[in-house]
């Protein structure tokens, strides 16, 4: 009996490509293709799903990671592959934390999605080593330290230096040091420009916690 697949992606072209991937294999059959994660729980409650291919960032309703976390908690037998085109490292961290089975980058494929589906259903967890490297102004994402990324994430949310100090338990001078380093590395001359650049590059997505 073929595995039943639920696809959740708000973008039409990727959703259709995923549908075609399922249709091309006799090992899978499509239960539904949704443009919002809000209905995914209901499909799982009906016992009709074996595998979910879920995007992270959706234009309306809850994000894919929050819904994936609920589903893994309530229906641990259901396998979930999280997919995204954004390189925010927090996506990988949160996906691991909530127990997602596999993770696949749309833009940088180390393996075809069908292969990842097969390996996932066979009990393997398929994960990239790290997010794809991204250009952010004059710098590559790999040139930014972990602490600089922490500061940049809060900066992109609109927090002041004082609020960043409180969130990260750092001194004011230390936060200013990291902000100055970020602007120097990226070639930006303002906090606002730096925050906008981080979000536009995809290295930071403020909507995921």
C-alpha positions in Angstrom: 0.0 0.0 0.0 1.5 3.4 -0.9 2.4 5.9 1.7 -0.1 8.8 2.0 1.4 12.2 1.6 0.1 15.6 2.8 1.8 18.6 1.1 1.7 22.0 2.8 3.1 25.0 0.8 1.5 28.3 0.1 3.4 28.8 -3.2 1.7 27.3 -6.2 4.8 26.2 -8.2 6.6 24.4 -5.4 3.4 22.8 -4.3 2.8 21.5 -7.9 6.4 20.3 -8.1 5.9 18.3 -4.9 2.6 16.9 -6.2 4.4 15.8 -9.3 7.1 14.1 -7.2 4.5 12.1 -5.4 2.6 11.2 -8.6 5.9 10.0 -10.2 6.4 7.3 -7.6 4.2 4.2 -7.1 5.3 4.2 -3.5 3.3 7.3 -2.6 -0.2 8.7 -3.1 -1.4 12.3 -2.4 -4.0 12.8 0.3 -4.1 16.6 -0.2 -2.0 19.7 -1.1 -2.8 22.6 1.2 -1.7 26.3 1.0 -2.0 26.7 4.8 -0.9 24.6 7.8 -4.1 25.4 9.7 -5.9 22.3 8.3 -2.9 19.9 8.6 -3.9 18.8 12.2 -7.4 17.8 11.0 -6.0 15.6 8.2 -3.7 13.9 10.7 -6.6 13.3 13.2 -8.4 11.5 10.5 -5.6 8.9 10.2 -5.1 9.5 6.6 -1.5 10.7 6.6 1.8 8.8 6.7 4.2 11.6 5.6 4.0 15.4 5.6 6.1 17.7 3.4 5.7 21.0 5.1 7.1 24.5 4.2 8.1 26.7 7.1 7.0 30.2 6.1 3.4 30.4 5.0 1.6 33.6 4.0 -1.4 33.0 6.2 -2.1 31.0 9.3 0.5 29.4 11.6 4.0 28.7 10.5 5.0 25.2 9.5 7.3 24.6 12.4 4.7 25.3 15.0 2.2 23.0 13.4 4.9 20.3 12.8 5.7 20.4 16.5 2.0 19.9 17.5 1.7 17.0 15.0 4.8 15.2 16.1 3.6 15.5 19.7 0.1 14.2 19.0 0.9 11.7 16.1 4.5 10.6 16.5 4.1 7.9 13.8 3.6 10.5 11.1 6.9 11.4 9.4 7.5 15.1 8.7 9.9 16.6 6.2 10.3 20.3 6.7 11.2 22.3 3.5 12.3 25.9 3.1 14.1 28.2 0.7 15.3 30.5 3.6 18.7 30.0 5.2 17.8 31.2 8.7 19.7 28.8 11.0 17.0 29.0 13.6 14.8 26.9 11.3 17.2 24.0 11.5 17.6 24.4 15.3 13.8 24.5 16.0 13.1 21.6 13.6 15.6 19.4 15.5 14.1 20.5 18.8 10.5 19.6 17.9 11.5 16.2 16.5 11.0 16.7 12.8 12.3 13.7 10.8 14.1 15.3 7.9 14.9 18.8 6.6 15.3 19.8 2.9 16.4 23.1 1.3 14.4 23.9 -1.9 17.2 26.0 -3.4 20.2 23.9 -2.4 19.5 20.2 -2.8 22.0 17.7 -1.5 19.5 14.9 -2.5 16.3 14.9 -4.6 13.1 15.2 -2.5 11.9 11.7 -3.6 15.2 10.2 -2.2 14.7 12.1 1.1 11.1 10.9 1.3 12.2 7.3 0.7 15.0 7.5 3.3 12.7 9.2 5.8 10.0 6.5 5.4 12.7 3.9 5.9 13.4 5.4 9.3 16.4 7.5 8.4 16.7 11.2 9.4 18.0 13.3 6.6 19.5 16.6 7.6 21.9 19.2 6.0 25.0 19.9 8.0 24.3 23.7 8.0 22.2 26.3 6.3 23.3 27.4 2.9 25.8 30.2 2.9 24.3 33.5 2.1 25.6 36.9 1.1 24.7 39.7 3.5 26.0 43.0 2.2 29.8 42.7 1.9 30.0 39.6 4.1 29.1 35.9 3.8 26.9 34.5 6.5 29.8 32.2 7.6 31.8 35.2 8.5 29.3 36.2 11.3 29.9 34.8 14.7 27.2 33.0 16.7 26.9 35.9 19.1 26.7 38.4 16.2 23.8 36.3 14.8 22.1 36.5 18.2 22.4 40.3 18.2 21.4 40.6 14.6 18.2 38.5 15.2 17.1 40.8 18.0 18.1 43.9 16.0 15.9 42.6 13.1 12.9 42.5 15.5 13.4 46.1 16.2 14.8 45.9 19.7 17.0 48.7 21.1 20.5 48.1 22.4 19.2 48.2 25.9 16.6 45.6 25.2 19.2 43.4 23.4 21.4 43.7 26.5 18.5 42.4 28.7 17.6 39.6 26.3 21.2 38.3 25.9 22.5 39.2 29.4 25.3 41.3 27.9 26.7 44.7 28.8 25.7 47.8 26.7 29.3 48.1 25.5 29.4 44.5 24.4 26.2 44.9 22.4 27.5 48.1 20.8 30.7 46.2 19.9 28.8 43.5 18.1 26.5 45.9 16.3 29.5 47.9 15.1 31.2 44.7 13.9 28.1 43.7 12.0 27.9 47.1 10.3 31.6 47.0 9.4 31.5 43.4 8.0 28.3 44.0 6.0 29.2 47.5 4.9 26.0 49.0 6.4 26.0 52.5 8.0 22.8 52.3 10.0 21.0 49.9 12.3 17.9 50.1 10.2 19.8 49.3 7.0 21.5 46.3 8.8 18.1 45.0 10.0 16.5 45.3 6.6 19.5 43.6 4.9 19.3 40.7 7.3 15.6 40.1 6.7 15.8 40.6 2.9 18.8 38.2 2.6 16.8 35.5 4.4 19.5 35.0 7.0 17.0 36.2 9.6 13.2 35.6 9.6 11.7 37.5 12.6 8.5 35.5 12.6 9.9 32.3 14.0 10.8 31.8 17.7 
